[in-house]
């Protein structure tokens, strides 16, 4: 079952310039990656959790640890 989705700006560019996408590197790249924005997709991490366990760190704690690391390792010493 396909779920309706909005048309991205990239698909509008390519619909009018398919020939241009053949020779323009930027438009060629958009054409190649467009599938990511036209269809919904699901990310499932159950295999990861099964292998390594669910050891997610809360966002506030992760931010606190990151700031502490930067202060310790990248502090400007005068």
Secondary structure, DSSP 8 states (H G I E B T S, - for coil): --------HHHHHHHH-HHHHHH-HHHHHHHHHTHHHHS------HHHHHHH------HHHHHHHHHHHHHHHS----
